[in-house]
Amino acid sequence: MTSNAKAAYALRTLPLVAMALAISSNTIATPSQATTPDTNAMVLQMDEVVVTGTRTDKVIIDSPVKIELIGKEEIEQKHAQNLKQAVEDLPGLMLRKIHGKNGYEAWLQGVSANRVLVLIDGEPVAKSTGSTTDLSQIGTANIDHIEVVKGATSALYGSAAIGGVINVITQTEKSPFSYLLSADAGGFGDQSPEGQPLSDRNAAGRISGQIGHWHSQLNFNLSDSEGWQSNRNSWSQEGPSGHRLDTGLGTSYNLTPNLPSGLITQAQLMANIAYFEDDSESRYTINTGGKGIDYIKREEVSRIRVNAGSTMRFQDQSDLKIRYYHESFEDQTWQDVAITPQSDQSRAAELTSQNVSMQYNRFYSDNHIFTLGGEWFEETLEQHQTKIDESGDIKHIVEILPGSDRSNTVFFFQDDFFASDSLELLPGFRYQYDSDFGSYLAPKLSVRYALASEGQAQQHLRLGIGRGYRVPDLKERYFVFDHSHLGYMVLGNPDLDPESSNSIQLGWALAWPNHYQLDINLFHNSLKNLIETTVDATASQRQGLLINRYSNISRATTQGVEISAIGLIKQIQLIKSDIKYTLGYTYLDAEDEKTGKTLPKRPEHLIKASIDLNPYAGPLTLSVTGEWQSDAYYDQDNALTSPAYSVFDIKANYRMIDGITLYAGIDNLSDTQKDVKKRHDLRPEAGRFIYAGIRFTGTQKATD
């Protein structure tokens, strides 16, 4: 982390500055100023503007690409501290623990996380392991909403979007002054270390303001945890202790008032810098030769992300967006036998990426919107290990060679074509030239057809057909993971071929604004040249070890149906309130076409549901969410099965006055928890968690 030390020190102080500004400001919670309208009214928003499906602004219900949205109000109501918590109730999305890490990754429609692209404002986020993005490393303080598109979207977003896209859209509020501050604490009951009732503590904040043509914003998420352990009498502590900080500073400048009359009618410049760090420690025991050996594992993660750009609108109502970002991600782990004075093994990885992009949108005649653009992307990854061997000597092992890099150049185009009042067509393609794998063309077509409707109800059909494409990442090509002392190695393969897929999405939607919306979506994803680890028998025999190597070995299919409903039950007399409900069901058939067996870690049935109510239209709102997963095979041979399970959460928000809310919750009310002795148990790791907190919000309205 030394290379980022100066920037880390500066950015680490931002939350303290934010708190000081908020506490000292005379604009906070004063009656003379208009605060954020903090209402508990139950509403269904169906007119949100989204961008992910088409890369242009669309009202969500009118988008030819099915988009699922999680809004700012929902994120606050469910007390989500990070992206993992924000998306966990989304129908059809599965969260899985990242192997060997403390974080979580997202699977969509049975497609694993290294084939799901995570974006912030349309720009990729570093993959914490070199293969997948850790959702728990992205805080929510600066999130306006989250857009999720399932299925192959490579025509718009490139490699790694075979399974879909999760796009985090950040706040763009332009009020003279606004703020959010929250703090909460809780514990895991008898699983909290030493029985501490408040073993987990969190704070978050956002302050933004506008002076003249400048608008700036500061945000942070901060957490500190003692962890948890399933058995307080044992050495092992499954829930890591440590702290986490995610903070950022952004600014924009509106050039429009100073523009001379001419070609450009609107223009804006923007720049942002963000810093993340995570220090954690966990303990575990490995039984070797009938004897248990106690280990300590520590991990330090840091990420610095800088981006800048401009947006312009021209006289003909066309617009141009230019963006640049640079991200540096470092991850260092230490593994130590508890009784030895020195660290027995350490591993350090550094991933650096940068991207330049341009997008131009133009209306053509009355029924076409052309979108075209280009991108250049570069990524480098280095990883090495230091360990003490059996003779006591220190060994330095290069796991990924310095200079391991890749780059690609991209051109994309689409035509949003309104063929009639009822029919919208969205053809497009993406051409990519990769430094190692050459050229590839990924076409796609989306169709929306509005069916005849009665009254205010609307119904439509959607069809999406897309070609997915993913080049092998640097880890899969160059990795050398040496665990010879445990009898195995994992090796990369520079001769890998890219993966590809064909995706079909067919859906029907029925919506009555502020009453209900019903969606039924059929999906089929056919993937080939899947990259997996297999045993290299020849190398294993030659070296006397189990040698696993990344290879293109399989074809797979994931298909099924997703049914989701959201609605309001009006004026329940018992509580004199509306009830808002959501219900999602996913049936998944995931098959390895080579063996005919079910793909592992993918339940056949998944149900998610929630109920929100505001009794007597008072200051209290209550939310109950539930999830049920059927049993699932854990391994490729379908020999090990993880049991079915259900989880329920309760959330409460109590509005004291406008701008001040007390909140509390119980996560995993049923205390459903995996058997830590069974590696193939996919049930939740953490048990019941009880917490409470307070949130302050406010906005100063602009004056004429």
Secondary structure, DSSP 8 states (H G I E B T S, - for coil): -GGGHHHHHHHHTHHHHHHHHHHH-TTTT-TTS---------------EE-TTTSS-EEGGG-SS--EEEEHHHHHHTT--BHHHHHTTSTTEEEEE-TTSSSEEEEETTB-GGGEEEEETTEE---TTSSS--GGGSBSTTEEEEEEEES--HHHH-TT-SSEEEEEEE-----SEEEEEEEEEEE-GGGSGGG-TT-EEEEEEEEEEEETTEEEEEEEEEEEE--B-S-TTSS-EEEEEEEEEEEEEEEEEE-GGG--SSSEEEEEEEEEEEEEEEEEEEEEEEEETTEEEEEEEEEEEEEEEEEEEEEEEETTS-EEEEEEEEEEEEEEEEEEETTSSS-SEEEEEEEEEEEEEEEEEEEETTTEEEEEEEEEEEEEEEEEEEEE-TTS-EEEEEEE-TT-EEEEEEEEEEEEEE-SSSEEEEEEEEEEEETTTEEEEEEEEEEEEEE---TT-EEEEEEEEEEEEE---HHHHH-EEEEGGGTEEEE--TT---EEEEEEEEEEEEEETTTEEEEEEEEEEEEEEEEEEEE-HHHHHHHTSEEEEEEEEEEEEEEEEEEEEEEEEEEETTTTEEEEEEEEEEEEEEEETTT--B-TT--SEEEEEEEEE-GGGSSEEEEEEEEEE--EE-STTS--EE--EEEEEEEEEEEEETTEEEEEEEESTT-----TT-TT--S-SS--EEEEEEEEEEEE----
